[in-house]
Amino acid sequence: MSNKNRSLQATSLRDAELEISRLGESLKDPMARERFAGVQRDILHEVKSGLCTAEQAIVYAQNFVTWLGEEQMVRSQNLVAA
């Protein structure tokens, strides 16, 4: 792999790391944050391994945060109703 390609990959990985970390900050529930941290670690590993692109990882993280946010909202509503 050329240095130019390595640089592009590193930049894309760094961009993914920053964006995915930012997405996780929106979660307030400790359990949701823990789950997100595990998925974040796994998808960044996939980017590093070349199994997916940084863009694919970011989209996956966005969808996962949306799902966790909905789950977090339902859980908090159930606690209020109880």
Secondary structure, 3 states (H helix, E strand, C coil): CCHHHHHHHHHHHHHHHHHHHHHHCCCCCHHHHHHHHHHHHHHHHHHHHCCCCHHHHHHHHHHHHHHHHHHHHHHHHHHHHC
